[in-house]
Amino acid sequence: MSAAERPVAGGDEPVRGPVGPSGLLDVLGVASVVLDTEGRIVLWSPQAEELFGYPAREALGEYAARIMVHEQYVDLVVKLFADVMETGEGWAGAFPIRRKDGSTRLVEFRNMRLLDDQGDVYALGLCADQTTVRQVERDVALSTRTIAQAPIGLAVMDTELRYVTVNPALAQLNGIPAEEHLGRTPRELLPDPDAAEAIEAALREVLRTGDAIINQRIMGRTLADPDVEHFWSISLYRLEDSAGTVLGVAGMAVDITEQHQAAVEAETARRRLALIADASARIGTTLELDRTAHELAEVAVPELADVAAVDLLEAVVEGRRSSLGPAESAVIRALAVKAGHDTVALDAADQPGQVARYGPDRLVTECVRTAGPIMVAHVEEKDLPRIARSPEAAVQLGRAGVHSYLAVPLIARGEVLGALDLKRTRNPLPFSEDDLLLARELASRAAVQIDNARWYQNARDTALTLQRSLLPSHPPVTGGLEVASRYQPAGATAEVGGDWFDVIPLEGGKTALVVGDVMGSGIAAATTMGRLRTATHTLASLDLEPARLLEHLDKITEGLDHSIATCVYVVHDPQQRQCLIANAGHLPPARLRPGRNPQFLELPTGVPLGVGGVAFSTTTVDLEPGDRLVLYTDGLVETRQHPLDERLDALLDLLDGPDRPLQEVCDLLLRTLHQPENSDDVALLIARVLPPD
């Protein structure tokens, strides 16, 4: 009798060799404990040490109730132990335990009586963390239901790969009666040659090596469902008799098409959740409107779309509410456009900063008018004019291969701000309802950030306009001084501050130089700065000594909603070749004299304006022709990363160079010292003493 003709050993079931452990017990971490009749621990497994926290040397010989049971349940557990030892009936239950480190854990117990060959009685306790047990139970239940509901086919083949036995499930799966399988090979039965070749290659490998193939995935079609691609998980085992003669192969096939599709959907869902998480981290990193829009477009491409554009209604950008009637066009400003590849669709898109009018028939207009999404899953040629801004752009979108379109409104705080416009060109799949949900989620999250950015930008522009209107314009030469100045607003991540400078002509050819900094930011700081500047002008006209002028400013500041400001006030007298300086808590001015190293003036620091009750003092400083004074606010030198002394030294190093025009010096200091991420603005004033006429 040849190997192919031998019967299957063991009846209807093929013989299987030993297989590796499933690992379930390792997952459960089952601890084993053996107790004597008095409840003392006589055997203690490593898993018990891990579960209860006691090493074997501390556990052995101890009463189990003392180290294994929470003190609240000792009496109950002792009684249950006694019942097991007395009746021989096992007991199962779950109790909190007290670990060695004092923590508690819910543990499931199985207790039973043991009897050795001497007639001695012991108790065996099996213990496992209940949370782990419940999780494994849930996993097993899920696996059991999945297997029970899946169609499973079973077959036995001889060494020539001819079917010997086929069960009804496999016959139904293949669409061929079981009896028609017998004596034929998969290649002769399956209509899909690729699938048949893959199956036979796996069968030959198992026959040759004896190594089982577990859950190999095969894709193909069958006569039962010839129009649909199916996925099967096949497991193959070599059959041998007791003498080791190879009899054939046993195989199991499970149609996992639904599971495959579910896995694909799960992976899609995971990627979309990751995209939402990514969007939460990447969108709104700054309060710059354009940057926030670019971040939204970058998140959408290429995961959701091949081309993405972020557009806002022009009225919204300008800070006005907008509502469109059915016959009204939408005036839209493009903020960002992004493509995952080089495409003419970019030429059809409005470029960032461009304002365009979209007619009432355009889809984006409908989107912002109705505050609802617009999806054209399959774009046809007739749809392109309603997507594009112009007939020329529609032609370009057609050339780019736009085949699916989606627009979702950007809505924040009940107001439609604009739209997120998405197109697919390379991605062959049309937009789906799931894509729509994802796009709406992204738009919802981003809209709040965009709204924050546009209100911040409007408020910042207002404050900046106010502040610039309050800053002086001065002639380059006045009262024997050549003067240059700069004002640098704070970075985009912070509001405008209250820094200011002033150059005030006085009687007798004198000139007052002022640099100050109102603590705080925004319109309130700019307004306070304007009041102090006006008050300084008024007081300067009275020809007050600098210390006296600061005293008046101090009283004025106290009345401005508890505002605090620092200030340096300098009066230059060209006739006396000197200046009078008073300081109210400000950084010291720097003096540069030809042929000498630059240095900071040694002045009494004073207290900031608004503190009150502290007198100011005036210091006289000689100034000769060619000498320069550099007055500045702390935004020029202060950073979070460097000590202030280090930054002040850097300022002196920059000033200790060749004699440059004052305008160049201003630019050099700002370019070198002012950090882009600095959240404070800068006022800078440099004066050079001119020779007498």
C-alpha positions in Angstrom: 0.0 0.0 0.0 1.5 3.3 -1.0 1.7 6.3 1.3 -1.1 8.0 -0.6 -3.4 5.0 0.0 -2.8 4.7 3.7 -5.8 5.5 5.9 -5.8 8.4 8.2 -4.4 7.3 11.6 -6.6 7.5 14.6 -9.9 7.3 12.8 -11.4 10.4 11.2 -8.9 12.9 12.8 -5.4 13.3 11.5 -2.5 12.6 13.8 -0.9 15.8 15.1 2.5 16.1 16.8 3.2 18.2 19.9 2.8 21.9 19.5 4.2 24.8 21.5 2.4 26.1 24.5 -0.3 28.8 23.9 1.2 31.1 26.4 -2.1 31.6 28.1 -0.8 30.6 31.5 2.0 33.1 31.0 -0.4 35.8 30.3 -2.5 35.0 33.3 0.6 34.8 35.5 -1.0 32.0 37.6 0.6 31.7 41.0 0.7 28.3 42.8 0.7 28.0 46.6 0.6 24.9 48.7 -0.5 25.0 52.4 -0.4 22.4 55.1 -3.4 21.6 57.3 -2.6 24.5 59.6 -2.6 27.0 56.8 1.2 27.5 56.6 2.8 27.9 53.3 5.0 25.0 52.2 5.4 25.7 48.5 5.6 29.2 46.9 6.0 29.7 43.2 7.8 32.6 41.5 4.5 33.8 40.2 3.3 34.0 43.8 6.3 36.1 44.6 5.4 38.5 41.8 1.7 38.6 42.6 2.0 39.1 46.4 5.4 40.8 46.6 6.9 38.3 49.1 10.0 36.3 48.1 10.0 32.6 48.9 12.3 33.0 51.9 9.8 35.3 53.6 6.7 33.4 52.6 7.6 29.8 53.3 6.5 28.6 56.8 4.2 31.7 57.3 0.5 31.6 57.7 -1.0 32.3 54.3 -3.8 34.4 55.8 -1.2 36.9 57.1 0.5 37.6 53.8 -2.0 36.6 51.2 -5.3 38.1 52.4 -6.4 41.6 53.1 -6.9 41.9 56.8 -10.6 42.8 56.3 -11.3 39.3 54.9 -9.0 37.1 57.1 -11.8 35.5 59.1 -13.9 34.7 56.0 -11.0 33.2 54.2 -9.9 31.1 57.2 -13.4 29.6 57.3 -13.4 28.9 53.6 -10.0 27.2 54.0 -11.3 25.1 56.8 -14.3 24.0 54.7 -12.1 22.9 51.8 -9.9 20.9 54.1 -12.8 19.3 55.9 -15.1 18.6 52.9 -12.7 18.2 50.1 -14.9 20.4 47.9 -13.0 23.1 46.0 -13.7 26.8 46.4 -13.4 29.7 44.0 -13.7 33.4 44.6 -12.1 36.8 44.4 -10.8 38.9 47.3 -8.6 42.0 47.7 -5.1 41.1 48.8 -2.6 43.2 50.6 0.8 43.1 48.9 4.1 43.5 50.7 4.4 47.1 49.5 1.1 47.9 51.1 -0.9 48.2 47.9 -4.1 46.3 47.3 -5.1 44.2 44.3 -8.1 42.1 43.5 -7.1 38.5 43.0 -9.1 35.5 41.9 -8.5 32.3 43.8 -9.1 28.6 43.1 -8.6 26.3 46.2 -8.7 22.5 46.4 -7.6 19.8 48.7 -4.6 17.6 47.8 -3.7 14.1 49.1 -0.2 12.7 48.8 0.8 9.0 48.8 1.3 9.1 52.6 -2.3 10.2 53.2 -1.3 13.7 54.2 -3.6 16.5 53.3 -2.6 19.8 51.7 -4.4 22.7 50.1 -3.5 23.9 46.7 -4.2 27.6 45.9 -4.1 28.9 42.3 -4.2 32.7 42.2 -4.3 35.3 39.4 -4.8 39.0 39.1 -8.6 39.4 38.4 -8.1 42.3 36.0 -5.9 40.1 33.9 -8.3 37.2 34.1 -11.2 39.3 33.0 -9.2 40.7 30.1 -8.3 37.2 29.0 -11.9 36.1 29.3 -13.0 38.9 27.2 -10.3 38.2 24.6 -11.2 34.5 24.6 -14.9 35.2 24.3 -14.3 37.5 21.4 -12.1 34.9 19.7 -14.6 32.1 20.3 -17.5 34.1 18.8 -15.3 35.0 15.8 -14.4 31.4 15.1 -17.9 30.1 15.7 -19.4 32.5 13.2 -16.7 32.0 10.5 -17.2 29.3 7.7 -14.4 26.8 8.2 -13.5 24.2 5.6 -11.6 21.0 6.3 -9.9 18.8 3.8 -7.4 15.9 3.7 -5.1 15.4 0.6 -2.8 12.6 -0.3 0.9 13.0 -1.3 -0.2 13.8 -4.9 -2.3 16.7 -3.5 -5.5 15.0 -4.5 -8.5 15.5 -2.3 -9.3 12.5 -0.1 -11.8 14.0 2.3 -13.8 17.3 2.1 -16.3 18.6 4.6 -19.5 20.3 3.6 -18.2 23.8 4.7 -15.3 23.6 2.2 -17.6 22.3 -0.5 -19.9 25.2 0.0 -16.9 27.6 0.1 -15.6 26.4 -3.2 -19.0 26.1 -4.8 -18.3 22.5 -5.8 -20.0 19.4 -4.3 -17.8 17.4 -2.0 -17.8 14.3 -4.1 -16.5 16.2 -7.1 -13.4 17.2 -5.1 -12.3 13.7 -4.6 -9.3 12.6 -6.7 -8.7 16.1 -8.0 -6.2 18.8 -7.1 -6.9 22.5 -6.2 -5.4 23.5 -9.6 -8.1 21.4 -11.3 -11.0 22.9 -9.2 -10.3 26.5 -8.5 -11.1 29.1 -11.2 -8.4 31.5 -9.9 -5.0 30.1 -11.1 -3.0 32.4 -8.8 -4.9 31.2 -5.7 -4.6 27.6 -6.8 -0.8 28.0 -7.3 -0.4 29.6 -3.9 -2.3 26.8 -2.2 -0.4 24.0 -4.0 2.9 25.7 -3.3 2.1 25.8 0.4 1.0 22.1 0.3 4.2 21.0 -1.3 6.2 23.0 1.3 4.4 21.2 4.2 4.9 17.8 2.5 8.6 18.5 2.0 9.6 19.9 5.4 6.9 18.7 7.8 6.6 22.2 9.2 3.0 23.3 9.7 1.7 26.4 8.1 -0.5 28.4 10.3 -2.9 31.1 9.2 -1.3 31.8 5.8 -3.4 34.4 3.9 -4.5 33.5 0.4 -6.5 35.8 -1.9 -8.6 34.6 -4.9 -12.0 33.7 -6.3 -14.1 30.6 -6.2 -17.0 29.2 -8.3 -19.3 29.9 -5.3 -18.6 33.7 -5.7 -16.6 34.2 -8.9 -17.1 38.0 -9.1 -15.7 38.9 -5.6 -12.2 38.7 -4.3 -12.1 36.6 -1.1 -9.4 36.2 1.6 -8.8 32.9 3.3 -6.7 31.9 6.2 -5.3 28.5 5.6 -3.6 26.2 8.1 -1.8 23.0 6.8 -0.3 20.0 8.7 1.6 17.0 7.4 0.0 13.6 8.2 2.2 10.7 9.2 1.6 7.2 10.4 3.2 5.7 13.5 6.1 4.6 11.4 6.7 8.1 10.2 5.4 7.4 6.7 4.0 10.6 5.1 0.3 10.1 4.3 -0.7 13.5 3.0 -1.7 16.9 4.3 -4.7 18.1 6.4 -5.8 21.6 5.7 -8.2 24.1 7.2 -9.6 27.1 5.3 -11.4 30.0 6.9 -13.0 32.7 4.9 -11.7 35.9 6.5 -12.9 38.3 3.9 -15.1 40.1 6.5 -12.3 40.1 9.0 -9.9 41.4 6.4 -12.3 44.2 5.5 -12.7 44.9 9.3 -9.0 45.1 9.7 -8.7 47.5 6.8 -11.4 49.6 8.3 -9.8 49.5 11.7 -6.5 50.6 10.3 -8.3 53.3 8.5 -9.9 54.4 11.7 -6.6 54.3 13.5 -5.0 56.4 10.9 -7.8 58.9 11.1 -7.6 59.1 14.9 -3.9 59.6 14.5 -4.6 62.4 12.0 -7.0 64.1 14.5 -4.4 63.8 17.2 -1.8 65.2 14.9 -4.1 68.0 14.0 -4.6 68.9 17.7 -0.8 69.1 18.1 0.1 70.9 14.9 -2.8 73.4 14.3 -2.7 76.6 16.3 1.0 76.5 17.4 1.0 80.3 16.9 -1.6 83.1 16.8 -0.6 84.0 13.2 -3.7 83.6 11.0 -1.8 82.6 7.9 0.3 80.1 9.8 -2.7 78.5 11.4 -4.4 78.1 8.0 -1.2 76.6 6.5 -1.0 74.1 9.4 -4.6 72.9 8.7 -3.8 72.5 5.0 -0.6 70.6 5.8 -2.5 68.2 8.1 -5.1 67.5 5.5 -2.5 66.6 2.8 -1.9 63.8 1.8 -3.8 61.8 4.4 -7.2 63.1 3.5 -6.8 64.9 0.1 -4.2 65.5 -2.6 -4.9 69.2 -2.7 -6.2 71.3 0.2 -7.1 75.0 0.4 -8.1 77.1 3.4 -10.3 80.1 2.5 -11.9 82.8 4.7 -14.7 85.2 3.9 -13.1 88.6 3.4 -15.6 90.2 5.8 -14.5 87.8 8.5 -10.8 88.6 8.0 -11.7 92.3 8.4 -13.5 91.5 11.7 -17.1 91.8 10.4 -19.8 89.2 10.5 -21.0 87.9 7.1 -24.3 86.4 5.9 -25.0 85.6 2.3 -28.3 85.6 0.6 -29.2 83.0 -2.1 -28.2 85.3 -4.9 -25.1 86.8 -3.4 -21.5 86.1 -4.3 -18.9 85.2 -1.7 -15.9 87.4 -1.4 -13.2 85.0 -0.3 -9.5 85.5 0.7 -7.2 82.5 0.2 -5.1 81.9 3.3 -3.3 78.6 2.4 -3.1 76.0 -0.4 -1.2 72.7 -0.2 -0.7 69.8 -2.6 0.9 66.5 -2.0 2.6 66.5 -5.4 3.4 68.8 -8.3 0.0 69.4 -10.0 -1.6 72.0 -12.2 -4.4 72.1 -9.7 -2.2 74.5 -7.7 -2.4 76.9 -10.7 -6.2 76.7 -10.6 -6.2 77.5 -6.9 -6.3 81.0 -5.4 -2.9 81.9 -4.1 -2.5 82.9 -0.4 -3.5 86.5 0.1 -5.5 86.6 -3.1 -9.1 87.8 -2.8 -11.6 86.4 -5.3 -15.4 86.6 -5.8 -17.2 83.3 -6.2 -20.6 83.5 -7.7 -23.8 82.2 -6.0 -23.7 79.0 -8.1 -20.2 78.0 -6.9 -20.0 75.1 -4.4 -17.8 76.9 -2.0 -20.3 79.7 -1.9 -23.1 77.2 -1.2 -20.9 75.7 1.6 -20.4 79.0 3.5 -23.9 80.3 2.8 -25.6 77.1 4.1 -22.9 76.3 6.8 -23.1 72.7 5.5 -20.6 70.4 3.8 -20.7 69.9 0.0 -19.4 66.6 -1.4 -19.2 65.5 -5.0 -17.9 62.0 -4.7 -17.5 61.5 -8.4 -16.7 64.7 -10.2 -17.8 65.0 -13.8 -16.8 67.5 -16.3 -20.0 69.5 -15.8 -19.1 69.8 -12.1 -15.8 71.6 -12.6 -17.2 75.1 -13.4 -19.0 75.0 -10.0 -15.8 74.1 -8.2 -13.3 76.4 -9.9 -13.2 80.2 -9.7 -13.1 80.7 -13.5 -13.6 78.7 -16.7 -9.8 78.7 -17.1 -9.4 77.2 -13.6 -12.0 74.6 -14.4 -9.9 73.5 -17.4 -6.8 73.2 -15.2 -8.7 71.1 -12.6 -9.8 68.8 -15.4 -6.2 68.4 -16.6 -5.1 67.8 -13.0 -7.5 64.8 -12.9 -9.7 66.1 -10.1 -12.2 63.3 -9.6 -13.6 63.9 -6.1 -14.4 67.1 -4.3 -15.3 68.0 -0.7 -15.8 71.4 1.0 -16.6 71.7 4.7 -17.4 75.0 6.5 -15.1 76.5 9.1 -17.4 77.3 12.0 -16.4 78.8 15.3 -18.6 80.2 18.0 -21.7 79.9 15.7 -20.1 82.0 12.9 -19.1 80.7 9.5 -15.5 81.8 8.9 -14.8 80.2 5.6 -14.2 76.7 4.1 -11.7 73.9 3.9 -11.6 72.9 0.3 -10.4 69.4 -0.6 -9.7 67.6 -3.9 -8.5 64.2 -4.9 -6.4 63.6 -8.0 -3.9 60.7 -7.4 -5.8 59.0 -4.6 -8.2 56.8 -6.7 -10.9 56.5 -4.0 -13.7 59.0 -4.0 -14.5 60.9 -0.8 -16.7 58.9 1.5 -19.0 59.7 4.4 -16.2 58.7 6.7 -13.9 61.2 4.9 -16.7 63.8 5.4 -16.8 63.1 9.1 -13.0 63.4 9.4 -12.9 66.6 7.4 -15.6 68.1 9.6 -13.7 67.1 12.7 -10.5 68.7 11.4 -12.4 71.8 10.3 -14.2 72.1 13.7 -10.9 71.9 15.6 -9.1 74.2 13.3 -11.8 76.8 13.1 -11.5 77.7 16.7 -7.8 78.2 16.3 -8.3 80.3 13.2 -10.9 82.4 14.9 -8.6 83.0 17.8 -5.8 83.9 15.4 -8.0 86.4 13.4 -9.3 88.1 16.5 -5.8 88.3 18.0 -4.5 89.7 14.7 -7.3 92.3 14.6 -6.6 93.3 18.2 -2.9 93.3 17.6 -3.2 95.4 14.5 -5.5 97.8 16.4 -3.0 98.1 19.2 -0.1 98.4 16.9 -1.8 101.1 14.9 -2.6 103.0 18.1 0.9 102.6 19.3 2.5 103.8 16.1 0.2 106.7 16.0 1.4 107.7 19.5 5.1 107.4 18.7 6.8 110.5 17.5 8.4 111.5 14.3 11.4 113.7 14.8 13.9 115.5 12.6 17.3 113.7 12.3 19.1 116.8 13.8 17.7 118.9 16.6 19.3 121.0 19.4 22.9 120.1 18.6 22.1 116.4 18.4 21.9 113.9 15.5 19.1 111.5 16.5 18.1 108.0 15.1 15.4 105.8 16.5 13.6 102.5 16.0 10.5 100.8 17.3 10.1 97.0 16.9 6.8 95.5 17.9 6.6 92.3 19.8 6.7 88.9 18.0 3.4 87.5 16.7 2.9 85.3 19.7 2.3 88.2 22.0 0.4 91.4 22.1 1.8 94.8 21.4 3.5 96.3 24.4 3.8 99.8 25.8 7.4 100.8 24.9 7.9 104.4 23.7 10.5 107.0 22.9 10.4 110.7 22.4 12.6 113.6 21.2 11.3 117.0 22.6 12.9 120.3 21.6 13.2 122.7 24.5 13.9 126.4 24.9 17.4 127.6 24.8 18.4 124.9 22.2 18.0 122.1 24.7 16.6 118.7 23.8 14.8 116.2 26.0 15.3 112.5 25.2 12.9 110.0 26.6 12.6 106.2 26.5 10.0 104.3 28.6 8.2 101.0 29.0 4.7 100.5 30.3 4.4 97.1 32.0 1.7 94.9 30.3 0.6 94.6 26.8 -2.2 95.3 24.4 -4.4 98.3 23.9 -4.4 99.2 27.6 -0.6 99.4 27.7 -0.5 101.4 24.5 -3.2 103.8 25.8 -1.2 104.3 29.1 1.9 104.9 27.1 0.1 107.6 25.1 -1.0 109.3 28.3 2.5 109.3 29.8 4.0 110.6 26.6 1.5 113.5 26.5 2.2 114.2 30.1 5.9 114.2 29.5 5.6 116.7 26.7 3.5 119.0 28.9 5.9 118.8 31.8 9.0 119.1 29.6 7.7 122.5 28.4 7.9 123.7 32.0 11.7 123.2 31.9 11.6 121.1 35.0 14.7 119.3 36.3 14.6 115.6 35.3 14.0 114.3 38.8 11.2 116.8 39.4 9.6 115.8 36.1 9.7 112.1 37.0 8.0 112.9 40.4 5.1 114.4 38.5 4.9 111.5 36.1 5.0 109.1 39.1 1.9 110.8 40.5 0.1 110.7 37.2 1.0 107.0 36.7 -0.5 106.2 40.1 -3.9 107.4 38.9 -3.8 105.3 35.7 -5.4 102.0 37.0 -2.4 101.0 39.0 -0.1 101.1 36.0 3.6 100.6 36.3 6.2 102.0 33.9 10.0 102.5 33.7 11.5 105.6 32.2 14.8 107.4 31.5 14.5 111.2 31.0 17.5 113.1 29.6 17.9 116.9 29.0 20.8 117.8 26.7 22.3 121.3 27.0 24.7 122.0 24.1 25.9 125.3 25.6 27.0 123.5 28.8 28.1 120.4 27.0 26.4 118.2 29.4 23.1 116.5 30.1 20.9 115.9 33.1 19.6 112.4 33.5 17.0 110.9 35.9 16.1 107.2 35.9 12.8 105.6 37.1 13.7 101.9 37.3 15.0 101.6 33.7 18.1 100.0 32.3 21.0 102.4 32.2 21.9 104.3 29.0 25.2 103.5 27.3 27.7 106.3 26.5 30.2 106.1 23.7 33.2 108.5 23.6 35.7 108.6 20.7 38.8 106.6 21.6 37.3 105.0 24.7 35.4 101.8 25.4 31.6 102.2 25.6 30.2 102.0 29.1 26.9 102.2 30.9 26.3 105.4 32.8 26.3 104.9 36.6 23.0 106.3 37.6 20.7 105.8 40.6 18.3 103.2 39.4 15.2 104.7 41.1 11.9 103.0 41.3 9.4 102.5 38.5 6.7 105.1 37.9 3.5 104.3 39.7 5.1 102.9 42.8 5.0 106.3 44.6 6.6 107.7 47.7 10.2 107.4 46.6 12.2 110.5 45.5 14.2 110.6 42.2 17.6 112.1 41.7 19.2 113.9 38.8 22.7 113.1 37.6 24.9 115.4 35.5 26.9 113.8 32.7 29.4 115.6 30.4 28.9 115.2 26.7 31.5 116.4 24.2 31.0 116.6 20.4 31.1 113.1 18.9 29.8 111.5 22.1 26.8 109.2 21.7 24.0 108.2 24.1 22.1 104.9 23.5 18.7 104.6 25.2 16.7 101.4 24.9 14.0 99.3 26.5 14.5 95.8 28.0 13.0 94.0 24.9 16.3 94.7 23.1 18.5 92.7 25.6 16.3 90.5 27.7 15.8 86.8 26.8 14.7 83.7 28.7 17.8 81.8 27.8 20.6 84.3 28.8 21.5 86.2 32.0 20.9 90.0 31.7 24.5 90.8 32.4 25.6 88.6 29.5 23.2 90.4 27.2 24.3 93.9 28.4 27.9 92.9 27.7 26.8 91.9 24.2 25.3 95.3 23.7 28.6 97.0 24.6 30.5 94.7 22.4 28.4 95.7 19.4 28.8 99.4 20.2 32.6 98.9 20.5 33.2 99.0 16.8 34.0 101.4 14.0 32.1 104.6 13.9 28.9 104.0 11.8 26.0 106.1 10.8 23.4 106.1 13.6 20.8 104.5 11.4 23.1 101.6 10.7 23.8 101.2 14.4 20.1 101.0 15.1 19.7 98.3 12.5 22.7 96.4 13.7 21.5 96.3 17.3 18.0 95.2 16.4 19.2 92.6 13.9 21.8 91.1 16.3 20.2 91.4 19.8 16.4 91.2 19.3 15.3 87.6 19.4 12.4 86.7 17.0 10.6 84.8 19.7 10.9 87.6 22.1 7.5 88.5 23.6 8.4 92.1 24.2 8.6 95.1 22.0 11.7 97.4 21.6 12.2 101.1 21.6 15.7 102.3 20.7 17.0 105.9 20.6 20.6 106.9 19.8 21.8 110.5 19.9 25.2 111.9 18.8 26.5 115.3 20.0 27.3 117.6 17.0 30.1 120.1 17.0 29.0 123.7 17.6 28.1 125.8 14.6 
